[in-house]
Amino acid sequence: MLLVDKGRRLGGSALVWRGHVRLVGRHTVELELHLAWFLTLCTIAWLLAQTLLPRVFPSWLPTAYWAVALRVAITDAMAGLVHELGHAIAALGKGRRVYRITLYGLAASICRSGGNLRPRDQAAIAVAGPISHLLIGAMLWTAFQQLSGDNEPLRVAFGLPAVSNLVGGVLNLLPVQPLDGGRAARAIVGALLSS
């Protein structure tokens, strides 16, 4: 999810990490991880390892539950980062400057330059994040398909984030606010009404 924050700092006192990532050319973006991001990662891993995986796969070793749960949680967390980087790269491509991305668990904020964008540019920036989820999901699903059926934990470690990214990408494209699809739909409707 892309939450645009035009300069106001959200929860800066609870940051657990701050760094920079180089995007297009020489453009760097400040990247921040909020405490909520880390807590969400831990909560998802714990819920998978302690509740879902043991119920669905009772014959696995306890270490397999944790290995798969951590792999799934980290993969999905990184997919969230790629989602936001997709928005940032699309914004840069449309002439906007991106200053900072802050990840907050299941949400994020981006600080970028303001100004009016053409509706098609707004729509392109909005759908860039969900498209990244669909691409990640497709890559993970392809890897899942290639894995041997002998190693069930490894297949689940690829299959579960494949499905979550595909479903998340499709759901995020729904034309409902505050989802990215809602932002894209608003831009398209605005363009149609102004014509």
C-alpha positions as CSV (number, residue, x, y, z in Angstrom):
1,M,0.0,0.0,0.0
2,L,1.3,3.5,-0.8
3,L,0.5,6.2,1.7
4,V,1.8,9.6,0.5
5,D,3.3,11.8,3.2
6,K,4.4,15.1,1.9
7,G,7.1,15.9,4.5
8,R,5.4,15.3,7.9
9,R,7.3,12.6,9.8
10,L,5.2,9.7,11.0
11,G,6.5,7.8,14.1
12,G,10.1,8.8,13.7
13,S,10.9,8.0,17.3
14,A,10.2,4.3,16.8
15,L,12.5,3.7,13.9
16,V,14.7,0.6,14.2
17,W,16.8,1.2,11.0
18,R,17.6,3.9,8.5
19,G,19.6,3.7,5.4
20,H,19.7,4.7,1.7
21,V,18.9,2.8,-1.5
22,R,20.1,3.8,-4.9
23,L,17.3,3.7,-7.5
24,V,17.5,5.2,-11.0
25,G,20.9,6.7,-12.0
26,R,22.3,8.7,-9.0
27,H,18.9,9.1,-7.3
28,T,19.0,7.7,-3.7
29,V,16.0,7.4,-1.4
30,E,16.1,7.3,2.4
31,L,14.7,4.0,3.6
32,E,13.4,3.6,7.1
33,L,12.0,0.6,9.0
34,H,9.6,1.4,11.8
35,L,9.3,-0.8,14.9
36,A,5.8,-1.9,13.6
37,W,7.5,-3.4,10.6
38,F,9.7,-5.6,12.8
39,L,6.8,-6.5,15.1
40,T,4.7,-7.5,12.1
41,L,7.4,-9.6,10.7
42,C,7.8,-11.4,14.0
43,T,4.1,-11.8,14.6
44,I,3.5,-13.3,11.1
45,A,6.5,-15.7,11.6
46,W,5.2,-16.8,15.0
47,L,1.6,-17.3,13.9
48,L,2.8,-19.4,10.9
49,A,5.3,-21.5,13.0
50,Q,3.1,-22.0,16.0
51,T,-0.5,-22.3,14.6
52,L,-1.0,-22.6,10.9
53,L,1.9,-24.8,9.7
54,P,1.7,-27.4,12.5
55,R,-2.1,-27.8,11.9
56,V,-1.7,-28.2,8.1
57,F,1.5,-30.2,8.1
58,P,1.6,-32.1,11.4
59,S,4.4,-34.5,10.4
60,W,7.1,-31.8,10.0
61,L,9.9,-31.2,12.5
62,P,9.6,-28.1,14.7
63,T,12.6,-26.5,13.1
64,A,10.9,-26.9,9.7
65,Y,8.0,-24.9,10.9
66,W,10.2,-22.0,12.0
67,A,12.4,-22.2,8.9
68,V,9.4,-22.0,6.5
69,A,7.7,-19.4,8.7
70,L,10.7,-17.1,8.7
71,R,11.2,-17.6,4.9
72,V,7.6,-16.7,4.2
73,A,7.6,-13.7,6.5
74,I,10.8,-12.3,5.2
75,T,9.8,-12.9,1.6
76,D,6.5,-11.1,2.1
77,A,8.3,-8.3,3.9
78,M,10.7,-7.8,1.1
79,A,7.8,-7.9,-1.4
80,G,6.3,-5.0,0.5
81,L,9.6,-3.1,0.0
82,V,9.6,-3.9,-3.7
83,H,6.0,-2.7,-3.9
84,E,7.0,0.7,-2.5
85,L,10.1,0.8,-4.7
86,G,7.8,0.1,-7.7
87,H,5.8,3.2,-6.8
88,A,9.0,5.2,-6.3
89,I,10.6,4.2,-9.6
90,A,7.3,5.0,-11.4
91,A,7.2,8.4,-9.7
92,L,10.8,9.1,-10.7
93,G,9.9,8.1,-14.3
94,K,7.1,10.6,-14.2
95,G,9.4,13.4,-13.1
96,R,8.7,13.3,-9.4
97,R,11.4,13.3,-6.7
98,V,11.2,10.6,-4.0
99,Y,12.9,11.5,-0.7
100,R,12.0,8.8,1.8
101,I,10.2,5.5,2.1
102,T,9.1,4.3,5.6
103,L,7.8,0.8,6.1
104,Y,5.3,0.3,9.0
105,G,4.4,-3.4,9.0
106,L,1.4,-3.7,6.6
107,A,1.5,0.0,5.5
108,A,4.1,2.5,4.3
109,S,4.6,6.1,3.6
110,I,6.5,7.8,0.8
111,C,7.7,11.4,1.0
112,R,7.9,12.8,-2.6
113,S,7.7,16.1,-4.4
114,G,4.2,17.5,-4.9
115,G,2.6,19.1,-7.8
116,N,-0.1,18.2,-10.3
117,L,0.3,15.0,-12.3
118,R,-1.6,14.0,-15.4
119,P,-4.2,11.4,-14.6
120,R,-2.4,8.7,-16.6
121,D,0.8,9.4,-14.6
122,Q,-1.1,9.1,-11.4
123,A,-2.6,5.8,-12.5
124,A,0.8,4.5,-13.6
125,I,2.4,5.3,-10.3
126,A,-0.6,3.8,-8.4
127,V,-0.5,0.4,-10.3
128,A,3.3,0.0,-10.2
129,G,3.2,-1.4,-6.6
130,P,0.5,-4.1,-7.2
131,I,2.2,-5.0,-10.5
132,S,5.4,-5.7,-8.5
133,H,3.5,-8.1,-6.3
134,L,2.1,-9.9,-9.3
135,L,5.6,-10.3,-10.8
136,I,7.0,-11.5,-7.5
137,G,4.1,-13.9,-7.1
138,A,4.6,-15.2,-10.7
139,M,8.4,-15.8,-10.2
140,L,7.8,-17.6,-6.9
141,W,5.0,-19.7,-8.4
142,T,7.3,-20.7,-11.3
143,A,10.0,-21.7,-8.8
144,F,7.4,-23.6,-6.8
145,Q,6.4,-25.5,-9.9
146,Q,10.0,-26.5,-10.6
147,L,10.7,-27.9,-7.1
148,S,10.6,-31.6,-6.3
149,G,7.6,-32.9,-4.5
150,D,9.9,-34.7,-2.0
151,N,10.7,-31.5,-0.1
152,E,7.3,-30.3,1.2
153,P,8.7,-27.6,3.5
154,L,10.7,-26.0,0.6
155,R,7.7,-26.1,-1.7
156,V,5.5,-24.4,1.0
157,A,8.3,-21.8,1.6
158,F,7.9,-20.8,-2.1
159,G,4.2,-21.6,-2.6
160,L,2.8,-19.7,0.3
161,P,4.4,-16.3,-0.6
162,A,3.7,-16.9,-4.2
163,V,-0.1,-17.2,-3.4
164,S,0.0,-14.2,-0.9
165,N,1.7,-12.0,-3.5
166,L,-0.6,-12.9,-6.3
167,V,-3.7,-12.5,-4.1
168,G,-2.3,-9.2,-2.6
169,G,-1.5,-7.8,-6.0
170,V,-5.0,-8.6,-7.4
171,L,-6.7,-7.3,-4.3
172,N,-4.7,-4.1,-4.3
173,L,-5.8,-3.4,-7.9
174,L,-9.5,-3.4,-6.8
175,P,-11.0,0.1,-7.5
176,V,-11.6,0.8,-3.8
177,Q,-10.0,3.6,-1.7
178,P,-7.4,3.6,-0.1
179,L,-6.0,0.8,-2.2
180,D,-3.8,1.5,-5.2
181,G,-6.5,0.4,-7.5
182,G,-8.8,3.0,-6.0
183,R,-6.2,5.7,-6.7
184,A,-5.8,4.5,-10.3
185,A,-9.6,4.4,-10.7
186,R,-9.9,8.0,-9.3
187,A,-7.3,9.2,-11.8
188,I,-9.0,7.5,-14.7
189,V,-12.4,8.8,-13.8
190,G,-10.9,12.3,-13.3
191,A,-9.4,12.1,-16.8
192,L,-12.7,10.9,-18.4
193,L,-14.7,13.7,-16.7
194,S,-12.2,16.4,-17.6
195,S,-12.2,15.4,-21.3
